[in-house]
Amino acid sequence: MIGRRAGEWDRLVSGLPPVPVPWPPVGPIVVVAPHPDDELLAIGATLAAASDAGTEITIVAVTDGEASHPHLTDGERDELVGLRLAETDRAYAAAGIVAVRHRLGLPDGGASNHAGRLAEGLAALLVGAAWCLAPWESDGHPDHDVCGRVAGDACRDLGVRFARFPVWSWNWDDPSSPSIPFDGAVAWSFGDDLASRKQAGIAAYSSQVQPADGHRPVLPAGFLEHFARSSEVFLPVAG
């Protein structure tokens, strides 16, 4: 996974205006997470700050991330599901985030084949929500992309405020001519406490960030640098 380094984005990110509405969001938040760890990578500080404020947070866990290690046998993959669920519990505890997690159990890498189930599950959870946060619909991973599309459609139908966040696109996109729609993008900056809590949460995903059985980490250090900056980026936020 050799791609863009975080520093290549520094000038662009540092020039983004701040979020124009109260942040973290006020009112119940629904977060669409294609895989365990996506939400902490992209918006872990936002979730920690929202949790500190007593905001009700619902995580829609679309898949269990069982395809992250392609070399595993079927039995080992089943064990990985349990491991990643346990890591998620530890990650949220380390980051100090209180949230309710709803598992949809869609196949990792195949969520786009189950867009109807995703739409149905998400619509039920969006009732009464003030905000929905989801990946950018062109993030470059099929699970991320369908989550962004379905969430955007559901929020428009239900009148829920919606913001999107990039994850994989930091790695593959070109800072000199980005596909990420920075026109209207905003950034939310935070201090050392939230930054350290976010990093503690990410570190709890040992199966993702540490090498295992002679294989390199699923999320190598160069990729993780994109999520070590002291701001989180949201694509056009409607308040």
Secondary structure, 3 states (H helix, E strand, C coil): CCCCCHHHHHHHHHCCCECCCCCCCCCCEEEEECCCCHHHHHHHHHHHHHHHCCCCEEEEEEECCCCCCCCCCHHHHHHHHHHHHHHHHHHHHHHCCCCEEEEEEECCCCHHHHHHHHHHHHHHHHCCCCEEEEECCCCCCHHHHHHHHHHHHHHHHHCCEEEEECCCHHHHCCCCCCCCCCCCCEEEECCHHHHHHHHHHHHCCHHHHCCECCECCCCCHHHHHHHCCCEEEEECCCC
